[in-house]
Amino acid sequence: MVRPIIKVLDVNPRTRDHARMSKWKQHIVLDVESDGPCPGLYNMISFGLVCVGDPAQSFLGEVAPVIDNPGMAAAREVSGVSFETQQTYRAAELVMADAKAWLGDIAGAGKRPIFWSDNPAFDWQFWNWHCHKFLGDNPAGFSARRIGDFDAGRRGEPLNTSAWKKRRETSHTHNPVDDARGNAEALRWILQQMGEKFD
């Protein structure tokens, strides 16, 4: 007699919801403050990392200067951090090592963090440079995603890359954790419009 194969389905909605949220735990929003337009010539002042799956989970990295130069005064004015204040921050190699450990805890063992940003052409270059300079590699790999382009594609409006910013809940203060958290909140809203569930 041939017995039928019975496939057991997970019908517990709480388990399904946990799985949905967990897959977004490795998705991280990055924001960077600097004293100029590119790494190697200018300093990254600070960076914020916020988990898309749980925006309450965040990391603030305040990095001592790598370049012995205060950079551009206008950029310093945006961040509100003087060169003298930045010189009191922890050494870059220590901060980057802590950030890598935090990412490992948040994303989970063996999972590559996937980075998002308002403008990865700016934020990612500083993060990537510091990773390779002080860690030897980048735990997030070789790519990042731009939130505005993702939302523009969702809308079918390829030139409308700023509408999503209205969905931020946390104020944009140029504290990199605040800015990353606001962007993560907006990204979650976009994903929810596409049917994703977090709660």
N, C-alpha and C positions, 0 to 999 in steps of 0.2 A: 504494500500500500504506500502510495506516495503522499507524504504529508505536505500540506501547503506551507509556503514560506510566509511567515507573518512579520511585517515590518513595523517595529514599534516607533510611533511618532511621539515627539515631545509636545504634549498638549497643554503644558503648564505655561500660562502667559507670562508669569513672572520670570521663568527661565528664559523664554524667548526674548523678553525685554532686556534682560541682563546681557544676553548674547549680542543684541543689537548695540547696546551701549558699549560693551567691551570692545567691539571691533573698531570703535572710534577712539579708544583709549590711546592707541598708538599714533593718532593724528594730533599734531602739535602746531599751534599758531606761534610764530616768531615775530618779534618786533625789536628793532635796534635803534639806539641813539648814538650818534657819532659827532666828531668835530670836523668832518669833511666828507667828500663824496666817495672815497674809495679806501680800502685797507692797504697797508704797506706804506702809504703816504700820510694817512691820517689815523686818528685813534678811534676805536670803538669805545664809547664811554660806558654803555650798559646795554643789556639785552633782557627781554622777557620771554618766557616760554609758558604757554597755557595749553592745557589739555582740552581738546574739543569734546571728548566724551564726558568730562567733568571740569568745567571752567574754574571751579574752586581750587583745582590743583594747578599750582604755578611755581615758577622758578625765576628769581631775580638775580641776574649776574651783573655786578658792578666791578669793572675791570680797570686796574691801574694802567696808566699810559704805557704803550709799547714804543711809541715815537716820542722823543724828547722835544716836543713842540706843541704849543697850545692849539694849533689848527686855526680854523676859521672862526672869527669872533661871532659871526651871524649864526653859525651852527651851535656854538656854545650857548648863545642866547636862547635858542629854541629849547635845548635840554635843561637849561638853568643850572648847569654844573660847571664850575670854574675848573681850570687846569690844576689849581692848587688843591681843590677838593678831590679831584680825581686821583691825585697822587697819594691820597690816603686810602684808596681802595686796595683790595687784595690783588696779588700778582695774578696775571692772566692764566698761568699754568694751573694754579690752584682752583680758580673759578671754573675754568673749562672742564677740569677733572670732576668737579662737583656736579656740573651740568650734565655731563655724560652719565654719571651714576644716577642722577634724578631721572633722566630719560629711560635708563634701563629699568628702573623701578616702575615707572608709569606705563611704558609700552609693554613690558613683560619680557620674560626670557626668550631670546632668539628672535624677537620681532623688531624689524627696522622701523624707527620713528619716521613718519611721513609729515613733512613740514609744509605749512601754508603760511602765506603772508599777504598783507595789503600790497606790498611791492617787493617781491623776492629779488628783483634785479638789484635792489639796494640792500635789503636786510640779509639775504642769503650770502652775498659776497663777503660781508664782514664775519658772519658766523663761520662760513666755510674756511676762510683764511685762518682764523684763530684755531679752528679744529685741527687743520693740517700743520700749523705752526707749533701748537702746544700739545696736541694729542697724538699726532701722527696719522690720523684719519678722521673722517667725519662720520659719526654714528648714524646720521640720516642719509648717507649715501651721496648721490651726485645730482639730485634734482629737488625742486620745490614747486609748489602750486600757487598760482595767483588767484585770490578769492574773486576779484572783480571780473576776470576773464571767465571763471567758472559760472558766475551768476549771469553774465551777459549771454553765454551760451544757453543757459537754462531758459532765459527770457526770450531767446531768439532775437536779441537786439545786440549785435556784435560791437557796437560803438558805445553802448550804455554800460560802462564799467564802474560807475560810482553809485548807482542807485542803492546798492546793498548797504552802504554806510549808514543809511537812515535806520537800519535795524540794530545798530549798536545800543546796548543798554548802559554799559559803563562809559563814563565820559572819556573823551580823548584828551589826555593831560600831558602827553609826552613823558610820562612815567611808562617805561616799556611794558610793565606788567598790566597796567591799566589799558594801554592801547592794544596789547595782544588779547586781553580778555574781552574788550569790546568787539574786536574782530572775530573772536571765537564765538561770541554770542550771535553775531550777525551770520556767521557761517552755519551755525546750528539752525537758525531760522530758515536759511536757504535750503538746507538738507531736509528740514521738516516739510517744506513745500514740495519736496520731491518724494515724500512718503516715509522718510526715516523717522524713527521714534527713539527718544532718549530717556523718557521718564516712565 
